[in-house]
């Protein structure tokens, strides 16, 4: 029998522990509590949007510590952002009377850095090794390529940077990269020499942190076993966003017996372009023989109709682990759907709704405008500026502040005013034309010496600088007298900007595509400017661009509307959300349609829907400007996947009816009725006219949009732009088109 005083202390400890556990678990729903109280075994927690995953993860850590299953320094918790790591530590400090300093809670890169610092000798690194940020890494690559006489036009340094980082994130060293052609072999040579240069200089880049740490644990059994013995519990947030190397690193640390507690949502995996592999969730189930998959399906954010829409949409995805969000809240309002005639009309409608909601007491900061592509923000920003509404672009730049737009405007400014030294300096070597920093310094010195502009000095400089002057002069001559949109289009092409971004490859290709979309939107901006102002002057347009570039970006403390891409919206929530541009080819994006894989695009739409707490708007436009010309669209297939009973059409867009594909199978067809009462018309006879912008279906060519019609007496023809087959003229008598 224990001595009485010892028993008294033990009894007091047990009583305090019981009270602490009761406090920790209070307020958790049954599924959350089951996740927190799991025994020491690997588990996957499928945490739906707004289901309290951060609370579960933090409470799990506190529960393990308070029960004596692990010490504060005997577990490892991985997050994807420093902000999330700090939030976790703050919550833990409020839950437990412990010192959280020194706990192993952080990002993958942060934790790997800590481990490498502690074992720098074993990792073959100096104790004071430095970390290269993205800019430093690019500078190091440029310096190396110059010393190796690598052509930086054939091998752009940024592309080389992405090649090296992307290879490392796949767990590959230079000698492990397969090179099937001389072009790739040269890149591998630079990769190998870059690694050697970093080793000599005692520096590492971000990708190197994880790869070097993985290699250290893989080859050093004693060190690996030390950390496996120490970290009996490993907890991972946002597990669906892990890439292959991150998962391999986690497997090494977990070993055969440790518990890996992974929290994630396969329905919110939207970062494949960054290397995220949603398949890691299925691998986790197999590799760790996971018996406990707990689904957190109760949502604490949104009303029922919003969740029902999200559930119906995501149910169309394949290979889901599966869950269904629900809420104790009421159904709430129907989802408002608005189909505008044009993208300008769409923006005008959104602005009016925002103003009305603001009058009703909803703060601007509680509203968000979401779009699939950054280029869409231009029309929205213009409408907001015109209405005097404050806004901020979250996680990005306003349209006229984006790099590629500034480049384009600099060409136009220099064409209009050759004395504009700032414009000249911005574009004299962009795209790259072999004019180095020293040449530019000499140009500036000459201008200062002769008290003249850089342009005048450039005209006398000779060589590549004189060739640049020739480019600007050629642009001025070729565009003289052209309408403003045509000036814009000619300059973008013949300055080299468009070809520059079109030629991007590898990891840079996706970003380049967004920049091209923004440049196309600049042409649209010019077209709209001429239409609204009846002014075809380049000077007036440049003034307009300058005025719109900086006036309405709100300060951090100001009540302001949020504009952002859907990718940037993940993790956020708002009272009211507008999801804009719901047209086929825009959202879902055309690239995904062409690839025949809409799963990630649908997950992106799912994320967008679940950002809304109370009110959700879905908007689209029958026509949208593209390359300065009107482009007709069909409504997004995602909008068609939402149950009709959840939707309130502000404009009568389409009415569902049963029809037949040549009598073979019954389908649901949607009839456009914009601007009038809903109707269910029969397919037009040869004598009737199709409406431009009308969505149609053809047995051979598939879905398309009417772009032109011709009629003569009882005969006529119709031009249709088909998604897969392109533009075709069809005789009305034989067209056999069906409206959709």
Secondary structure by P-SEA (a helix, b strand, c coil): cccaaaaaaaaaaaaaaaaaaaaaaccccaaaaaaaacccbbbbbbcccccaaaaaaaaaaaaaaaacccccccbbbbbccaaaaaaaaaaaaacccccccccccccaaaaaaaaaaacccccccccbbbbbcaaaaaaaaaaaaaaaccccccccaaaaaaaaaaaaaacccccccccccaaaaaaaaaaaaaaaaaaaaccccaaaaaaaaaaaaaacaaaaaaaaaaccbbbbcccccccaaaaaaaaaaacccbbbbbbbbcccccccccccccaaaaaaaacccccbbbbccccccccaaaaaaaaaaacccccccbbbbbccccccccbbbbbbccaaaaaaaaaaaaaaaaaaccccccbbbbbcccccaaaaaaaaaaabbbbbbcccccccccaaaaaaaaaaaaaacccaaaaaaaccccccccccaaaaaaaaaaaaaacccaaaaaaacccaaaaaaaaaaaaaaaaccccaaaaaaaaaaaaaaaaaaaaccccaaaaaaaaaaaaaaaaaaaaaaaaacccccaaaaaaaaaaaccccccccccbbbbbbcccccccccccbbbbccccccccccaaaaaaccaaaaaaaaaaaaaccccbbbbbbbcccccccbbbbbccccccccccccccccccccbbbbbbbccccbbbbbbbbbcccccccccccccccccccccccccccccbbbbcccccccccbbbbbbcccccbbbbcccccccccc
